[in-house]
Amino acid sequence: MPTTPRKFQLNVFSTCPQSKDVPQADYFNRVVEVARWSEQYGYRGILVYTDNGIVDPWQVANVILQNTETLAPLVAIQPVYMHPYSVAKIISTFGYLFDRRIYLNMVAGGFRNDLLALNDQTPHDDRYKRLTEYTSIIRQLLESPEGVTFKGDYYEVANLKMSPPLRAELMPGILMSGSSEAGQEAARTIGATAIRYPQRFSGEAQLERAPSLDSGIRVGIIAREDSEQAWQVAHKRFPMDRKGQVLHQLAMKTSDSQWHQQLSEMAAENAEKDDPYWLGPFESYKTFCPYLVGSYGQVAAELRRYFELGFETFILDIPPCEEELQHTNVVFQEAMETVSVS
């Protein structure tokens, strides 16, 4: 029996530069520049990272809100950094000051040494249980002006109220990083969009996905009019080097991220030029996501296949220049022209 095509809702996010990669004197202007590019090309929002080695993501989100009109900061949230009440308070304050909606990227893990430095030795799956409680409190505080009482294994609050209240239309969108079963279950429980790194299409097509779970992927894109030109750009931007490979190997030894381990195993496969899926930047510790590289037509066709598997949210890598967003925009427009999702 034929199925009725459902409406496809594409959500594209770019990623904000990290303070450790840009000179201090240039960083503020660079954030504004990338945010304005992202808004110009119609992106839903922009991911703002968090970890021990970079500036506070909430301050960066504030800069983005003050220098754009519609772009939504997608703020990475790690429970070990602050109480859920503090997160809800910042969200309600942004709504009060800017009348703007933001998104939250709920993160259970992080760099292992960062967590150990903060004396967080919570096991992998338990971190997702904690994240579920954490996110639930944030959501309830923003949705329930009469007050929230909650008692879990990790958090407890009693008649806690949020003021100023947040208008319903400004409720944050919630994304959750995680590819493991624990991560998928947490996203399902919370009602979050589950974000992960994609496998090659052939691998993704073999996986079963719960129809009730919204899914998205984190991926980089380098596309040009012809494939050879795209691969030249790719190898120039992400040259392979021994130092990067060693750093990658060291990082993977201390990581308990199941998907990073799977990516490392797949990185041993050399991508052919007729296969847009490329793990070179990940393998040389230049970035943490796969890339799709090729001609506009090749990359658009690959994106369309992910669309048809149910992926509607895409978080792209940090754009090196405005021109790169122009090329990426061409690819998404071409991919969207013939989407058939059931």
C-alpha positions, 0 to 999 in steps of 0.5 A, spaced: 500 500 500 503 506 498 504 511 503 502 518 503 508 523 502 509 527 509 512 534 509 519 535 509 522 540 514 529 542 513 533 545 518 540 547 517 545 549 522 552 552 521 557 552 527 561 558 530 568 558 530 572 556 537 576 562 541 582 557 541 582 557 533 582 565 532 586 570 535 583 574 541 583 581 537 579 578 531 574 573 535 569 577 536 568 580 529 569 573 527 563 570 530 559 576 528 561 575 521 560 567 521 553 569 524 551 574 519 553 569 513 549 564 516 543 568 517 544 571 510 543 564 507 537 562 511 540 557 516 536 556 522 541 557 527 548 556 529 552 551 534 556 554 539 561 549 542 562 548 550 568 545 553 574 547 558 578 550 553 574 555 550 570 561 552 563 561 555 558 559 550 552 563 553 557 570 552 558 568 545 550 566 544 549 573 547 554 576 541 550 572 536 543 575 538 545 582 538 548 582 531 543 578 527 535 578 527 533 571 526 539 566 527 538 562 533 544 560 537 544 553 538 548 552 545 551 546 547 549 544 554 554 540 559 550 538 565 557 538 569 558 546 568 551 549 571 545 547 575 539 546 570 535 552 573 541 557 571 540 554 564 533 556 564 534 563 567 538 564 561 533 562 556 528 566 559 532 572 560 534 572 552 527 571 551 525 577 555 531 581 552 531 579 545 524 576 544 528 571 540 528 563 540 534 559 541 536 552 541 539 547 546 544 542 544 544 537 550 551 534 551 552 528 555 560 527 554 565 531 552 573 531 552 575 526 558 580 530 561 575 536 561 570 531 565 576 528 570 578 535 571 571 537 574 571 530 578 566 528 573 567 520 573 559 518 571 559 512 567 557 513 560 550 511 560 549 514 567 551 521 564 545 520 559 540 518 565 543 525 568 542 529 562 534 526 561 533 529 568 537 535 567 533 537 561 526 535 564 527 540 569 529 546 564 523 544 560 518 544 566 521 550 569 520 554 562 513 551 561 510 551 568 510 558 571 506 555 577 513 552 579 516 545 579 517 540 584 522 534 581 526 528 585 530 524 581 537 520 582 541 526 580 537 533 581 531 535 586 528 541 586 521 543 590 516 549 588 522 552 584 519 558 579 522 561 573 521 569 573 520 572 568 516 567 564 518 565 557 512 565 552 510 559 549 512 561 542 520 562 544 520 555 548 527 552 545 528 547 540 532 541 543 537 537 540 541 531 543 548 529 541 549 521 542 549 515 537 549 510 543 542 506 545 543 510 551 543 517 547 537 515 543 533 513 549 534 519 552 532 523 546 526 519 545 524 520 553 525 528 552 522 529 545 529 531 543 532 531 536 537 526 536 544 528 533 549 524 531 555 523 525 552 519 519 555 513 516 556 512 509 549 511 506 550 504 505 551 503 512 545 508 514 540 504 510 541 498 514 540 501 520 533 501 523 530 508 526 524 509 530 519 513 526 517 517 532 524 519 533 527 526 530 534 525 527 539 529 525 546 529 523 553 533 524 557 533 517 561 537 513 560 539 506 565 541 500 562 542 493 564 545 487 562 545 480 566 539 478 568 533 483 576 534 482 576 541 484 572 539 490 577 534 492 583 539 491 579 544 496 578 539 501 585 536 501 588 543 501 584 545 507 585 538 511 592 536 509 594 529 512 599 530 517 603 525 522 602 530 528 594 530 527 594 522 526 598 521 532 593 526 536 587 523 533 589 516 536 591 519 543 584 522 543 580 516 541 584 512 547 581 516 552 574 517 549 568 513 551 564 516 545 561 510 541 561 513 535 568 516 535 570 509 536 566 507 530 568 513 526 575 511 527 574 504 525 571 506 518 577 512 517 581 506 515 577 505 509 580 510 503 575 514 500 575 513 492 573 520 488 566 517 486 564 516 494 563 523 497 563 520 504 570 522 507 573 521 514 580 525 512 579 531 517 577 526 522 582 522 522 588 527 522 584 531 528 582 537 524 575 536 526 570 531 529 565 530 523 565 526 516 565 530 510 561 530 503 566 532 498 564 532 490 561 536 485 554 539 486 550 533 483 554 528 487 553 531 494 546 533 493 544 526 491 548 524 497 544 529 501 537 527 498 539 519 500 539 522 507 533 526 507 529 520 504 532 516 510 529 521 515 534 526 517 531 533 517 536 536 521 543 538 519 549 541 523 555 543 518 562 544 520 565 551 521 565 555 515 572 558 513 569 563 508 562 566 506 564 563 499 563 556 502 556 557 504 555 559 497 557 553 495 553 549 500 547 553 499 547 551 491 547 543 494 542 544 499 537 547 494 539 542 488 538 536 494 531 539 496 528 540 488 526 532 488 525 530 495 521 524 496 519 522 503 514 518 505 
